[in-house]
Amino acid sequence: MSTVSSSGNRIPDDVLAAVNPSSTKSASETELSESRFLTLLTAQLKNQDPLNPMDNAEMTSQLAQISTVNGIEKLNSTLQKLMASSTDSQAMQAAAMLDHLVLVEGSSMTLTEGNQAYGGVELPQGVDSATLTITNANGLVVRTVDLGALDAGIHDFAWDGKNDAGELVAAGNYKFSISAEQGGKTVTATPLQLGAVSGVLRDASGVKLELGELGNYSLDDIRQIY
């Protein structure tokens, strides 16, 4: 399995519509706040006691308050625009993965009739030995494979659909696990399952990739693209 660049994928119309939302108002909240403030300040100046006029420090304080509110609202507006832009960019990246295969954390693999099943493993360091164990829906071991020594990083593997006796097993869903050692000590190996990107989902939590029965995954969950 080799990594390929994402190109030539048509982005669905609903995804294009989703990645560029817009919202407009006839008058911003900032403008309304400033208008109300100026109205109140003008009323205070007109009705102040000539013998006890408004203190300059008090007026300066009120001006500073409206300036602070104005600044906070502008900052919030800028942050919202930045977040929207980031989400739009993620949606476009996700759309480019449509119809590609990806590796995500998980231990499921599907064996189809006459075909191989695929999976992967992520290692935090190099190991002297690694062993792949495949089990059926009943939890029984059907195949054990010595993967040998592996470097740190991501590795993929293919299962030919045969058990330890060399016989083809039935097509269906299987589970697998990876055990690894370095210098006689156990090394944590993260199993990676292979899925096909069938759609892009955008909700309140962000942009997600739809991987069929495997579920929905964020872009950060993708370990490898094929």
Contacts in CASP RR format, 6 or more apart in sequence:
PFRMAT RR
TARGET T0000
AUTHOR 0000-0000-0000
METHOD contacts of the structure
MODEL  1
MSTVSSSGNRIPDDVLAAVNPSSTKSASETELSESRFLTLLTAQLKNQDP
LNPMDNAEMTSQLAQISTVNGIEKLNSTLQKLMASSTDSQAMQAAAMLDH
LVLVEGSSMTLTEGNQAYGGVELPQGVDSATLTITNANGLVVRTVDLGAL
DAGIHDFAWDGKNDAGELVAAGNYKFSISAEQGGKTVTATPLQLGAVSGV
LRDASGVKLELGELGNYSLDDIRQIY
1 101 0 8 1.000
1 118 0 8 1.000
1 156 0 8 1.000
1 158 0 8 1.000
1 226 0 8 1.000
2 226 0 8 1.000
3 224 0 8 1.000
3 225 0 8 1.000
3 226 0 8 1.000
4 100 0 8 1.000
4 225 0 8 1.000
4 226 0 8 1.000
6 96 0 8 1.000
6 97 0 8 1.000
6 100 0 8 1.000
6 225 0 8 1.000
7 96 0 8 1.000
9 95 0 8 1.000
9 96 0 8 1.000
9 97 0 8 1.000
9 98 0 8 1.000
9 99 0 8 1.000
11 92 0 8 1.000
11 95 0 8 1.000
11 96 0 8 1.000
11 98 0 8 1.000
12 95 0 8 1.000
12 199 0 8 1.000
12 200 0 8 1.000
15 91 0 8 1.000
15 95 0 8 1.000
15 200 0 8 1.000
15 202 0 8 1.000
18 91 0 8 1.000
18 202 0 8 1.000
19 87 0 8 1.000
19 88 0 8 1.000
19 91 0 8 1.000
19 92 0 8 1.000
19 95 0 8 1.000
19 202 0 8 1.000
20 88 0 8 1.000
21 84 0 8 1.000
28 73 0 8 1.000
29 73 0 8 1.000
30 69 0 8 1.000
30 70 0 8 1.000
30 73 0 8 1.000
30 74 0 8 1.000
33 66 0 8 1.000
33 69 0 8 1.000
33 70 0 8 1.000
33 73 0 8 1.000
34 66 0 8 1.000
34 70 0 8 1.000
37 62 0 8 1.000
37 66 0 8 1.000
41 59 0 8 1.000
41 62 0 8 1.000
44 54 0 8 1.000
45 54 0 8 1.000
48 54 0 8 1.000
87 202 0 8 1.000
87 206 0 8 1.000
87 207 0 8 1.000
90 206 0 8 1.000
90 207 0 8 1.000
90 219 0 8 1.000
91 200 0 8 1.000
91 202 0 8 1.000
91 207 0 8 1.000
93 219 0 8 1.000
94 200 0 8 1.000
94 207 0 8 1.000
94 208 0 8 1.000
94 209 0 8 1.000
94 219 0 8 1.000
95 200 0 8 1.000
97 197 0 8 1.000
97 209 0 8 1.000
97 222 0 8 1.000
97 225 0 8 1.000
98 197 0 8 1.000
98 198 0 8 1.000
98 199 0 8 1.000
98 200 0 8 1.000
99 196 0 8 1.000
99 197 0 8 1.000
100 196 0 8 1.000
100 197 0 8 1.000
100 225 0 8 1.000
100 226 0 8 1.000
101 194 0 8 1.000
101 195 0 8 1.000
101 196 0 8 1.000
101 197 0 8 1.000
101 225 0 8 1.000
101 226 0 8 1.000
102 194 0 8 1.000
102 195 0 8 1.000
102 196 0 8 1.000
102 197 0 8 1.000
102 209 0 8 1.000
102 211 0 8 1.000
102 217 0 8 1.000
102 222 0 8 1.000
102 223 0 8 1.000
102 224 0 8 1.000
102 225 0 8 1.000
102 226 0 8 1.000
103 119 0 8 1.000
103 120 0 8 1.000
103 154 0 8 1.000
103 156 0 8 1.000
103 192 0 8 1.000
103 193 0 8 1.000
103 194 0 8 1.000
103 195 0 8 1.000
103 222 0 8 1.000
103 223 0 8 1.000
103 224 0 8 1.000
103 226 0 8 1.000
104 192 0 8 1.000
104 193 0 8 1.000
104 195 0 8 1.000
104 211 0 8 1.000
104 214 0 8 1.000
104 217 0 8 1.000
104 221 0 8 1.000
104 222 0 8 1.000
104 223 0 8 1.000
105 122 0 8 1.000
105 190 0 8 1.000
105 191 0 8 1.000
105 192 0 8 1.000
105 193 0 8 1.000
105 221 0 8 1.000
105 223 0 8 1.000
106 191 0 8 1.000
106 192 0 8 1.000
106 193 0 8 1.000
107 175 0 8 1.000
107 176 0 8 1.000
107 177 0 8 1.000
107 191 0 8 1.000
107 193 0 8 1.000
108 173 0 8 1.000
108 174 0 8 1.000
108 175 0 8 1.000
108 193 0 8 1.000
108 214 0 8 1.000
109 117 0 8 1.000
109 118 0 8 1.000
109 119 0 8 1.000
109 134 0 8 1.000
109 159 0 8 1.000
109 173 0 8 1.000
109 174 0 8 1.000
109 175 0 8 1.000
109 176 0 8 1.000
109 193 0 8 1.000
109 194 0 8 1.000
110 117 0 8 1.000
110 172 0 8 1.000
110 173 0 8 1.000
110 174 0 8 1.000
111 117 0 8 1.000
111 159 0 8 1.000
111 161 0 8 1.000
111 169 0 8 1.000
111 170 0 8 1.000
111 171 0 8 1.000
111 172 0 8 1.000
111 173 0 8 1.000
111 174 0 8 1.000
112 171 0 8 1.000
112 172 0 8 1.000
113 171 0 8 1.000
114 168 0 8 1.000
114 171 0 8 1.000
116 158 0 8 1.000
116 159 0 8 1.000
116 160 0 8 1.000
116 161 0 8 1.000
117 158 0 8 1.000
117 159 0 8 1.000
117 161 0 8 1.000
117 174 0 8 1.000
118 156 0 8 1.000
118 157 0 8 1.000
118 158 0 8 1.000
118 159 0 8 1.000
118 194 0 8 1.000
119 156 0 8 1.000
119 157 0 8 1.000
119 158 0 8 1.000
119 159 0 8 1.000
119 176 0 8 1.000
119 191 0 8 1.000
119 192 0 8 1.000
119 193 0 8 1.000
119 194 0 8 1.000
120 154 0 8 1.000
120 155 0 8 1.000
120 156 0 8 1.000
120 157 0 8 1.000
120 178 0 8 1.000
120 191 0 8 1.000
120 192 0 8 1.000
120 193 0 8 1.000
120 194 0 8 1.000
121 130 0 8 1.000
121 132 0 8 1.000
121 147 0 8 1.000
121 150 0 8 1.000
121 154 0 8 1.000
121 155 0 8 1.000
121 157 0 8 1.000
121 178 0 8 1.000
121 180 0 8 1.000
121 189 0 8 1.000
121 190 0 8 1.000
121 191 0 8 1.000
121 192 0 8 1.000
122 153 0 8 1.000
122 154 0 8 1.000
122 155 0 8 1.000
122 189 0 8 1.000
122 190 0 8 1.000
122 192 0 8 1.000
122 223 0 8 1.000
123 130 0 8 1.000
123 150 0 8 1.000
123 151 0 8 1.000
123 152 0 8 1.000
123 153 0 8 1.000
123 155 0 8 1.000
123 180 0 8 1.000
123 187 0 8 1.000
123 189 0 8 1.000
123 190 0 8 1.000
124 152 0 8 1.000
124 153 0 8 1.000
124 187 0 8 1.000
124 188 0 8 1.000
125 152 0 8 1.000
125 182 0 8 1.000
125 187 0 8 1.000
126 149 0 8 1.000
126 150 0 8 1.000
126 151 0 8 1.000
126 152 0 8 1.000
126 153 0 8 1.000
126 182 0 8 1.000
126 187 0 8 1.000
127 149 0 8 1.000
127 150 0 8 1.000
127 180 0 8 1.000
127 181 0 8 1.000
127 182 0 8 1.000
127 187 0 8 1.000
127 189 0 8 1.000
128 148 0 8 1.000
128 149 0 8 1.000
128 181 0 8 1.000
128 182 0 8 1.000
128 183 0 8 1.000
128 184 0 8 1.000
129 146 0 8 1.000
129 147 0 8 1.000
129 148 0 8 1.000
129 149 0 8 1.000
129 180 0 8 1.000
129 181 0 8 1.000
130 146 0 8 1.000
130 147 0 8 1.000
130 148 0 8 1.000
130 149 0 8 1.000
130 150 0 8 1.000
130 178 0 8 1.000
130 179 0 8 1.000
130 180 0 8 1.000
130 181 0 8 1.000
130 189 0 8 1.000
131 144 0 8 1.000
131 145 0 8 1.000
131 146 0 8 1.000
131 147 0 8 1.000
131 178 0 8 1.000
131 179 0 8 1.000
131 180 0 8 1.000
132 143 0 8 1.000
132 144 0 8 1.000
132 145 0 8 1.000
132 146 0 8 1.000
132 147 0 8 1.000
132 157 0 8 1.000
132 159 0 8 1.000
132 176 0 8 1.000
132 177 0 8 1.000
132 178 0 8 1.000
133 141 0 8 1.000
133 143 0 8 1.000
133 144 0 8 1.000
133 145 0 8 1.000
133 176 0 8 1.000
133 177 0 8 1.000
133 178 0 8 1.000
133 179 0 8 1.000
134 141 0 8 1.000
134 142 0 8 1.000
134 143 0 8 1.000
134 144 0 8 1.000
134 145 0 8 1.000
134 159 0 8 1.000
134 174 0 8 1.000
134 175 0 8 1.000
134 176 0 8 1.000
135 141 0 8 1.000
135 142 0 8 1.000
135 174 0 8 1.000
135 175 0 8 1.000
135 176 0 8 1.000
135 177 0 8 1.000
136 142 0 8 1.000
136 169 0 8 1.000
136 174 0 8 1.000
136 175 0 8 1.000
137 172 0 8 1.000
137 173 0 8 1.000
137 174 0 8 1.000
139 175 0 8 1.000
141 164 0 8 1.000
142 163 0 8 1.000
142 164 0 8 1.000
142 169 0 8 1.000
142 174 0 8 1.000
143 159 0 8 1.000
143 161 0 8 1.000
143 162 0 8 1.000
143 163 0 8 1.000
143 164 0 8 1.000
143 169 0 8 1.000
144 164 0 8 1.000
145 157 0 8 1.000
145 159 0 8 1.000
147 155 0 8 1.000
147 157 0 8 1.000
147 178 0 8 1.000
150 180 0 8 1.000
154 192 0 8 1.000
154 223 0 8 1.000
154 224 0 8 1.000
156 192 0 8 1.000
156 194 0 8 1.000
156 224 0 8 1.000
159 176 0 8 1.000
161 168 0 8 1.000
161 169 0 8 1.000
162 168 0 8 1.000
162 169 0 8 1.000
163 169 0 8 1.000
176 191 0 8 1.000
177 191 0 8 1.000
178 189 0 8 1.000
178 191 0 8 1.000
179 186 0 8 1.000
179 189 0 8 1.000
180 186 0 8 1.000
180 187 0 8 1.000
180 188 0 8 1.000
180 189 0 8 1.000
181 187 0 8 1.000
192 223 0 8 1.000
192 224 0 8 1.000
193 214 0 8 1.000
195 211 0 8 1.000
195 212 0 8 1.000
195 214 0 8 1.000
196 211 0 8 1.000
196 212 0 8 1.000
197 209 0 8 1.000
197 210 0 8 1.000
197 211 0 8 1.000
198 210 0 8 1.000
198 211 0 8 1.000
198 212 0 8 1.000
199 209 0 8 1.000
199 210 0 8 1.000
200 207 0 8 1.000
200 208 0 8 1.000
200 209 0 8 1.000
200 210 0 8 1.000
201 207 0 8 1.000
201 208 0 8 1.000
201 209 0 8 1.000
201 210 0 8 1.000
201 216 0 8 1.000
202 208 0 8 1.000
206 218 0 8 1.000
207 218 0 8 1.000
207 219 0 8 1.000
208 216 0 8 1.000
208 217 0 8 1.000
208 218 0 8 1.000
209 216 0 8 1.000
209 217 0 8 1.000
209 218 0 8 1.000
209 219 0 8 1.000
209 222 0 8 1.000
210 216 0 8 1.000
211 217 0 8 1.000
END
